[in-house]
Amino acid sequence: MNSLDVTQIPRGEKQTGWLDVAPRPEGSLWRLPYLFVAGESDGPTLVVTAGVHGDEYEGIEAIPRIHRSTQPADLSGTLVMVPVCNVPAFEAITRNSPIDGLNLARVFPGDASGSITQRIADVIATNLLPHADYYIDLHSGGMMYDIPTLAGYIHDDSEIGRRSRAGAEAFGAPVLWGHPLPLAPGRTISSAAEQGVPCLYTEATGGGYAREEDVISFEQGVNNIMKWMDMLEGSAPSSQPAHHLVGNGNIDQAILAPSAGMFRPEVQLLEEVSEGQLLGTIQDLFGEMVDEIRATASGVVIMLRRFHRVRVGDGLAHITQRLAG
């Protein structure tokens, strides 16, 4: 079995490889690709993952670029990255695994004896997260959701909260979204937090493709974090986010479709809305309105469903709050 011992990566090396997860039926293996750069001098360890959902491509594109541009001679410490975590979902072009139907972002820390999604989570939680001084998980809205480019972090007065927020500010995303403890269980960042690792994750507009500006934003953000951690020379640019929000961050807890049909939003991302305000309508195939979708609370629209076709129970919108003060 191929494994990766982050503590034993030799100084001054730059490599790619594979982490074995579980056998495939035809005799080959489910494997995760990894890339690392070990600086010539000692320093902290940064772990970066992407492709936790199989239809989110911004981080998948950004990680190889970061690997190509980062040289051991310029680095203090170790950079370890996995560009595609959910390989089964990536192959099927789906958010969740087509094998067991599970959402990799809801099963951490996983199970070494479980289904394929649980085993992937276990490999990441066991082999990578315990050795990280900071952790970044690169996400986007994928094909289903429209979300602004943002960095989400642990919003708490503890040391892990302060480090998570400082890293998110250094990352440089136009929107910051703080999540108070306890985090929703099963997420990569909740697993990191349980192991005492400060962390952030990203979102971006998605859509089944990677906008170049989002790939560049992620690439620059990771480089900014390495400067903030003193892994690279220089300082992360000082910038103020256009929006600083706070909420639980669980997109699964969205306003759900009460009926099937075609969803037509009447608001935009990052728009301020009031409780009871019309967010959109669901129409039938004759163009007749079936349901009005209204805000369940006052706040800021952080997510809208991208697909117009909806079924009962599909998530349509998510509302969060501005950070006070």
C-alpha positions as CSV (number, residue, x, y, z in Angstrom):
1,M,0.0,0.0,0.0
2,N,1.2,3.5,-0.8
3,S,1.0,5.9,2.1
4,L,2.5,9.3,2.9
5,D,4.2,10.0,6.2
6,V,4.3,13.8,6.3
7,T,6.8,13.8,9.1
8,Q,9.3,11.9,7.1
9,I,9.3,13.9,3.8
10,P,12.9,14.7,3.1
11,R,14.0,18.4,2.9
12,G,14.5,19.9,-0.5
13,E,12.2,17.5,-2.4
14,K,9.3,18.2,-4.7
15,Q,7.2,15.2,-5.7
16,T,3.9,13.8,-6.8
17,G,2.4,10.4,-5.8
18,W,-0.6,8.4,-4.8
19,L,-2.3,7.5,-1.5
20,D,-4.0,4.1,-1.6
21,V,-7.5,4.0,-0.2
22,A,-9.3,0.7,-1.1
23,P,-9.5,-2.0,-3.8
24,R,-11.6,-1.6,-6.9
25,P,-13.7,-4.5,-8.2
26,E,-11.5,-5.1,-11.2
27,G,-8.3,-5.5,-9.1
28,S,-6.9,-2.0,-9.2
29,L,-7.1,0.6,-6.3
30,W,-8.9,3.7,-5.4
31,R,-6.1,6.2,-4.9
32,L,-5.8,9.9,-4.1
33,P,-3.2,12.0,-5.9
34,Y,-0.9,14.1,-3.8
35,L,1.7,16.8,-4.5
36,F,4.3,18.0,-2.0
37,V,7.0,20.6,-1.8
38,A,9.5,20.2,1.1
39,G,11.5,23.4,1.7
40,E,15.3,23.2,2.1
41,S,14.8,24.6,5.6
42,D,12.5,23.5,8.4
43,G,9.2,25.3,9.1
44,P,5.5,24.8,9.4
45,T,3.3,22.4,7.4
46,L,0.5,23.6,5.3
47,V,-2.1,21.0,4.0
48,V,-4.4,22.0,1.1
49,T,-7.1,19.8,-0.3
50,A,-9.7,20.2,-3.2
51,G,-12.2,18.1,-5.0
52,V,-14.0,17.0,-1.8
53,H,-17.1,17.4,-4.1
54,G,-16.6,15.9,-7.5
55,D,-18.0,18.8,-9.5
56,E,-15.9,21.6,-8.0
57,Y,-13.0,22.4,-10.2
58,E,-11.4,25.7,-9.1
59,G,-9.2,24.1,-6.4
60,I,-8.4,21.1,-8.6
61,E,-6.9,23.5,-11.2
62,A,-5.2,25.8,-8.6
63,I,-3.3,23.1,-6.8
64,P,-1.1,21.9,-9.7
65,R,-0.3,25.6,-10.5
66,I,0.8,26.2,-6.9
67,H,3.0,23.1,-7.0
68,R,4.6,24.2,-10.3
69,S,5.4,27.7,-8.9
70,T,6.7,26.7,-5.5
71,Q,10.3,25.7,-5.3
72,P,12.1,24.0,-2.4
73,A,14.8,26.6,-2.4
74,D,12.2,29.3,-1.7
75,L,10.2,27.4,0.9
76,S,10.6,27.0,4.7
77,G,8.6,24.0,5.9
78,T,6.3,21.6,3.9
79,L,3.4,22.1,1.5
80,V,1.2,19.0,1.0
81,M,-1.7,19.1,-1.3
82,V,-4.4,16.7,-2.6
83,P,-6.2,18.1,-5.7
84,V,-8.9,15.5,-5.9
85,C,-10.2,13.9,-2.7
86,N,-13.5,12.5,-3.9
87,V,-12.1,10.5,-6.9
88,P,-15.3,8.5,-7.4
89,A,-17.5,11.6,-7.6
90,F,-14.9,13.4,-9.8
91,E,-15.0,10.5,-12.3
92,A,-18.8,10.6,-12.3
93,I,-19.0,14.4,-12.4
94,T,-21.2,14.5,-9.3
95,R,-21.2,16.2,-6.0
96,N,-21.5,13.0,-3.9
97,S,-20.0,9.6,-4.5
98,P,-21.9,7.5,-7.0
99,I,-20.8,4.3,-5.2
100,D,-22.3,4.8,-1.7
101,G,-24.2,8.1,-2.2
102,L,-22.4,9.8,0.6
103,N,-21.3,13.4,0.8
104,L,-17.5,13.4,1.7
105,A,-18.0,16.7,3.4
106,R,-20.4,15.2,6.0
107,V,-18.6,11.9,7.0
108,F,-15.3,13.1,8.6
109,P,-13.3,11.8,10.4
110,G,-14.4,8.7,8.4
111,D,-14.0,5.0,9.0
112,A,-11.0,2.8,7.8
113,S,-13.4,-0.1,7.6
114,G,-16.4,1.7,6.1
115,S,-17.6,2.5,2.6
116,I,-15.3,4.2,0.0
117,T,-16.4,7.7,1.1
118,Q,-15.7,7.0,4.7
119,R,-12.4,5.4,3.9
120,I,-11.3,8.5,1.9
121,A,-12.2,10.7,4.9
122,D,-10.2,8.4,7.2
123,V,-7.1,8.6,4.9
124,I,-7.2,12.4,5.0
125,A,-8.0,12.7,8.7
126,T,-5.4,10.2,9.7
127,N,-2.5,10.9,7.2
128,L,-2.7,14.6,6.7
129,L,-4.7,16.7,9.2
130,P,-2.8,15.7,12.3
131,H,0.5,17.0,10.9
132,A,-0.9,20.4,9.6
133,D,-0.1,23.7,11.3
134,Y,-2.8,25.2,9.1
135,Y,-5.4,23.5,6.7
136,I,-7.1,24.9,3.6
137,D,-10.0,23.1,1.9
138,L,-10.8,24.5,-1.6
139,H,-14.5,24.3,-2.5
140,S,-17.0,26.1,-4.8
141,G,-20.7,25.9,-5.5
142,G,-20.2,23.2,-8.0
143,M,-22.9,22.7,-10.6
144,M,-25.9,23.1,-8.3
145,Y,-25.2,26.2,-6.2
146,D,-24.2,29.8,-6.9
147,I,-22.0,31.2,-4.0
148,P,-19.8,34.2,-4.0
149,T,-16.0,33.8,-3.8
150,L,-15.2,33.6,-0.1
151,A,-13.1,32.2,2.7
152,G,-14.9,30.6,5.6
153,Y,-13.2,30.2,9.0
154,I,-13.8,29.2,12.6
155,H,-15.2,32.3,14.4
156,D,-14.2,31.9,18.1
157,D,-12.2,33.7,20.7
158,S,-10.0,30.7,21.3
159,E,-6.5,30.3,19.9
160,I,-7.7,28.1,17.0
161,G,-10.4,30.7,16.2
162,R,-8.0,33.6,16.2
163,R,-5.5,31.7,14.0
164,S,-8.3,30.6,11.6
165,R,-9.6,34.1,11.2
166,A,-6.1,35.6,10.8
167,G,-5.4,33.1,8.0
168,A,-8.7,33.8,6.3
169,E,-7.9,37.5,6.4
170,A,-4.5,36.8,4.9
171,F,-6.0,34.6,2.2
172,G,-7.5,37.8,0.7
173,A,-11.0,36.6,-0.5
174,P,-13.5,39.4,-1.1
175,V,-16.0,37.8,1.4
176,L,-15.2,36.3,4.8
177,W,-17.7,34.0,6.5
178,G,-17.1,33.1,10.1
179,H,-18.7,30.0,11.7
180,P,-19.1,29.9,15.5
181,L,-18.3,26.6,17.3
182,P,-19.5,24.0,17.3
183,L,-19.2,23.4,13.6
184,A,-21.6,21.2,11.7
185,P,-20.2,17.6,12.2
186,G,-18.6,15.6,9.4
187,R,-16.9,18.4,7.6
188,T,-13.2,18.6,6.8
189,I,-12.8,21.7,8.9
190,S,-14.7,20.3,11.8
191,S,-12.3,17.3,11.8
192,A,-9.4,19.7,11.6
193,A,-10.8,21.8,14.5
194,E,-11.3,18.6,16.6
195,Q,-7.6,18.0,16.1
196,G,-6.7,21.5,17.1
197,V,-5.7,22.6,13.6
198,P,-6.6,26.2,12.5
199,C,-8.3,26.2,9.1
200,L,-10.3,27.8,6.4
201,Y,-12.3,26.7,3.4
202,T,-13.2,28.5,0.2
203,E,-16.3,28.8,-1.9
204,A,-16.7,30.3,-5.4
205,T,-19.4,30.5,-8.1
206,G,-18.8,27.1,-9.5
207,G,-21.2,26.1,-12.4
208,G,-19.4,23.0,-13.6
209,Y,-16.4,24.9,-14.7
210,A,-13.6,27.0,-13.2
211,R,-13.6,30.7,-13.8
212,E,-10.0,31.8,-14.3
213,E,-10.4,34.7,-11.8
214,D,-11.4,32.1,-9.1
215,V,-8.5,29.8,-9.9
216,I,-6.2,32.8,-9.6
217,S,-7.8,33.9,-6.4
218,F,-7.3,30.4,-4.8
219,E,-3.7,30.3,-6.1
220,Q,-2.9,33.7,-4.7
221,G,-4.7,32.9,-1.5
222,V,-2.6,29.8,-0.8
223,N,0.5,31.8,-1.5
224,N,-0.7,34.5,0.8
225,I,-1.1,32.0,3.6
226,M,2.4,30.6,3.0
227,K,3.7,34.2,3.4
228,W,1.6,34.7,6.5
229,M,3.0,31.5,7.9
230,D,6.6,32.6,7.1
231,M,7.0,29.7,4.6
232,L,7.7,32.1,1.8
233,E,9.4,35.5,1.9
234,G,7.3,38.6,1.7
235,S,4.0,39.6,3.4
236,A,0.5,38.8,2.4
237,P,-1.2,41.9,0.9
238,S,-3.3,43.8,3.4
239,S,-6.9,44.0,2.2
240,Q,-10.4,44.5,3.7
241,P,-13.1,42.1,2.6
242,A,-16.1,43.7,0.9
243,H,-18.4,41.6,3.1
244,H,-17.8,40.0,6.5
245,L,-20.5,37.6,7.5
246,V,-21.2,35.1,10.3
247,G,-23.4,32.0,10.5
248,N,-23.3,28.3,10.8
249,G,-22.1,27.8,7.2
250,N,-24.2,24.6,6.7
251,I,-25.5,25.0,3.2
252,D,-27.5,21.8,3.7
253,Q,-29.7,23.9,6.0
254,A,-31.1,25.9,3.1
255,I,-34.6,27.1,2.4
256,L,-36.1,24.1,0.7
257,A,-38.4,23.8,-2.3
258,P,-42.0,22.9,-1.1
259,S,-43.0,21.8,-4.6
260,A,-41.5,20.8,-7.9
261,G,-41.1,22.9,-11.0
262,M,-39.0,25.8,-12.2
263,F,-37.3,28.1,-9.7
264,R,-37.0,31.7,-10.7
265,P,-34.9,33.8,-8.1
266,E,-35.9,37.4,-7.5
267,V,-32.9,38.4,-5.5
268,Q,-29.1,38.3,-6.0
269,L,-26.1,37.0,-4.1
270,L,-25.1,39.2,-1.2
271,E,-28.3,41.1,-1.3
272,E,-29.8,42.2,2.0
273,V,-33.2,40.8,2.5
274,S,-35.9,41.0,5.2
275,E,-37.8,38.2,6.8
276,G,-40.8,37.4,4.6
277,Q,-39.3,39.1,1.5
278,L,-39.9,37.3,-1.8
279,L,-36.8,35.4,-2.8
280,G,-38.2,33.7,-5.9
281,T,-41.1,31.7,-7.3
282,I,-41.6,28.1,-8.4
283,Q,-43.6,27.8,-11.7
284,D,-45.1,24.8,-13.4
285,L,-44.6,23.8,-17.0
286,F,-47.5,26.1,-18.1
287,G,-45.8,29.1,-16.5
288,E,-48.2,29.3,-13.6
289,M,-46.9,30.1,-10.2
290,V,-47.0,27.1,-7.8
291,D,-45.2,28.6,-4.8
292,E,-43.7,31.8,-3.5
293,I,-40.3,31.3,-1.7
294,R,-39.9,33.9,1.0
295,A,-37.0,34.7,3.4
296,T,-37.2,32.8,6.7
297,A,-35.1,35.5,8.4
298,S,-33.5,38.8,7.7
299,G,-29.9,38.8,6.5
300,V,-27.7,38.4,3.5
301,V,-28.2,35.9,0.6
302,I,-25.1,33.7,0.6
303,M,-26.3,31.0,-1.7
304,L,-28.8,30.5,-4.5
305,R,-29.7,27.4,-6.4
306,R,-28.2,27.4,-9.9
307,F,-30.4,24.8,-11.5
308,H,-33.9,26.1,-12.4
309,R,-35.4,22.7,-12.4
310,V,-36.3,21.8,-8.8
311,R,-37.8,18.9,-6.9
312,V,-39.5,18.8,-3.5
313,G,-36.8,19.3,-0.8
314,D,-34.1,20.8,-3.0
315,G,-32.2,23.7,-1.4
316,L,-33.0,27.0,-3.0
317,A,-31.3,29.7,-0.9
318,H,-29.4,30.3,2.3
319,I,-29.4,33.4,4.4
320,T,-26.7,34.4,6.8
321,Q,-25.8,37.5,8.9
322,R,-23.4,40.3,8.8
323,L,-20.7,40.4,11.5
324,A,-21.6,43.0,14.1
325,G,-19.2,45.7,14.9
